[in-house]
Amino acid sequence: MFAGFCLVAAVSSSAFIKTISDQILKDVEQAKKAATEAEQKASETQSVIRPIIEKEIEPEPPGRESAARAATIAAVNDSEINVLKELTAGAVFRTRTGVARKLGIERQHVVNIMNDLKSRALVDSKELLDEGQKKTRWYITNKGREVVKAPEAAAG
């Protein structure tokens, strides 16, 4: 009789341990998934707030310009300056259509200008959720702000 109880206890304890270990493994997998999702959301949030933070960072004081910065400023034409200035006004994230409308020029012209400015790191874009859909929004970078604040740009 005692051997029978021992056999039942051995069989049931094995099933109990297997059930607990399966539950622990399941919990670990869920925790890993949640951690990965949290990391992804944090990364997305950081990339979205970066332009807002950049807007509030004080640029390098005048007189400490590098030759490359001076060349970048000199290479920006009046249309590009107007687009950059418009990106400093109002909302941080803008549409190219909104910028074109505000400046009173064709959208395609703004598209071409902003693509060129992006290639020179004066503006950048982010995919943001708007009414449940991802839409591209544009913002001016610190480098672009420096160009706008430069005396040569102000005169143009």
C-alpha positions as CSV (number, residue, x, y, z in Angstrom):
1,M,0.0,0.0,0.0
2,F,2.8,2.4,1.0
3,A,4.6,1.6,-2.3
4,G,1.4,2.4,-4.2
5,F,1.1,5.9,-2.5
6,C,4.8,6.5,-3.3
7,L,4.2,5.5,-7.0
8,V,1.2,7.9,-7.2
9,A,3.1,10.7,-5.5
10,A,6.1,10.2,-7.9
11,V,3.9,10.3,-11.0
12,S,1.8,13.3,-9.9
13,S,4.9,15.2,-8.8
14,S,6.5,14.7,-12.2
15,A,3.4,16.1,-13.9
16,F,3.2,18.9,-11.4
17,I,6.9,19.9,-12.0
18,K,6.4,19.7,-15.8
19,T,3.3,21.9,-15.6
20,I,5.1,24.5,-13.5
21,S,8.2,24.5,-15.8
22,D,6.0,24.9,-18.8
23,Q,4.2,27.9,-17.2
24,I,7.6,29.5,-16.3
25,L,8.9,29.1,-19.9
26,K,5.6,30.6,-21.2
27,D,6.0,33.6,-18.8
28,V,9.6,34.1,-19.8
29,E,8.6,34.1,-23.5
30,Q,5.9,36.7,-22.8
31,A,8.3,38.8,-20.9
32,K,10.8,38.7,-23.7
33,K,8.1,39.7,-26.2
34,A,7.0,42.6,-24.0
35,A,10.5,43.8,-23.5
36,T,11.1,43.8,-27.3
37,E,7.9,45.7,-27.9
38,A,8.8,48.3,-25.2
39,E,12.3,48.7,-26.7
40,Q,10.8,49.3,-30.2
41,K,8.2,51.8,-28.8
42,A,11.0,53.7,-26.9
43,S,13.1,53.9,-30.1
44,E,10.2,55.2,-32.1
45,T,9.3,57.7,-29.4
46,Q,12.9,58.9,-29.3
47,S,13.1,59.4,-33.1
48,V,9.8,61.4,-33.0
49,I,10.9,63.7,-30.2
50,R,14.4,64.3,-31.5
51,P,13.3,67.2,-33.8
52,I,11.5,68.9,-30.9
53,I,14.6,68.6,-28.7
54,E,16.8,69.8,-31.5
55,K,14.6,72.9,-31.8
56,E,15.4,73.8,-28.1
57,I,19.1,73.2,-28.2
58,E,21.3,76.3,-28.4
59,P,23.4,76.3,-31.5
60,E,27.2,76.9,-31.5
61,P,28.0,80.6,-30.9
62,P,28.8,82.8,-34.0
63,G,32.4,83.1,-35.1
64,R,33.1,79.4,-34.6
65,E,32.1,78.4,-38.1
66,S,33.9,75.7,-39.9
67,A,34.8,75.9,-43.6
68,A,32.2,73.2,-44.3
69,R,29.5,75.1,-42.5
70,A,30.3,78.3,-44.3
71,A,30.2,76.5,-47.6
72,T,26.8,75.0,-46.8
73,I,25.4,78.4,-45.9
74,A,26.8,79.9,-49.1
75,A,25.4,77.1,-51.2
76,V,21.8,77.7,-50.1
77,N,19.7,79.7,-52.5
78,D,16.7,82.0,-51.8
79,S,14.0,79.4,-52.4
80,E,15.8,77.0,-50.1
81,I,16.1,79.7,-47.4
82,N,12.4,80.5,-47.7
83,V,11.5,76.8,-47.2
84,L,13.9,76.5,-44.2
85,K,12.4,79.7,-42.7
86,E,8.9,78.3,-43.1
87,L,9.9,75.1,-41.4
88,T,11.0,77.2,-38.4
89,A,7.6,78.8,-38.1
90,G,4.7,77.1,-36.4
91,A,4.5,73.3,-35.9
92,V,7.7,71.2,-35.6
93,F,6.4,68.6,-38.1
94,R,5.1,69.8,-41.4
95,T,3.8,68.5,-44.7
96,R,5.3,69.6,-48.0
97,T,1.8,70.5,-49.2
98,G,1.4,72.8,-46.1
99,V,4.8,74.5,-46.7
100,A,4.0,75.0,-50.4
101,R,0.6,76.5,-49.6
102,K,2.0,78.8,-47.0
103,L,4.8,80.0,-49.4
104,G,2.4,80.3,-52.3
105,I,4.5,78.0,-54.6
106,E,3.8,74.7,-56.4
107,R,4.0,71.6,-54.2
108,Q,6.4,69.8,-56.7
109,H,8.8,72.7,-56.4
110,V,8.8,72.3,-52.6
111,V,9.2,68.5,-53.0
112,N,12.3,69.1,-55.1
113,I,13.7,71.7,-52.7
114,M,13.1,69.6,-49.6
115,N,14.6,66.4,-51.2
116,D,17.7,68.5,-52.0
117,L,17.8,70.0,-48.5
118,K,17.4,66.5,-47.0
119,S,20.4,65.3,-49.0
120,R,22.5,68.0,-47.3
121,A,21.0,67.2,-43.8
122,L,19.3,70.6,-43.5
123,V,15.9,69.0,-43.2
124,D,14.7,65.4,-42.4
125,S,11.4,63.5,-42.3
126,K,9.6,61.0,-40.1
127,E,6.8,58.6,-40.6
128,L,4.2,59.6,-38.0
129,L,0.7,58.1,-37.3
130,D,-2.0,60.5,-38.3
131,E,-5.6,59.3,-37.9
132,G,-4.4,55.7,-37.9
133,Q,-2.2,56.0,-41.0
134,K,1.5,56.6,-41.3
135,K,2.2,59.9,-43.0
136,T,5.5,61.6,-43.8
137,R,6.2,64.8,-41.8
138,W,9.2,67.1,-42.4
139,Y,11.2,69.1,-39.9
140,I,14.3,71.4,-40.0
141,T,17.5,70.0,-38.4
142,N,19.9,72.0,-36.2
143,K,22.2,72.3,-39.3
144,G,19.2,73.9,-41.2
145,R,18.5,76.2,-38.3
146,E,22.1,77.4,-38.3
147,V,21.8,78.2,-42.0
148,V,18.6,80.2,-41.4
149,K,20.3,82.1,-38.5
150,A,23.5,82.9,-40.5
151,P,23.9,86.6,-41.5
152,E,24.3,85.6,-45.2
153,A,20.9,83.8,-45.1
154,A,19.2,86.8,-43.3
155,A,20.4,89.1,-46.0
156,G,19.0,86.8,-48.7
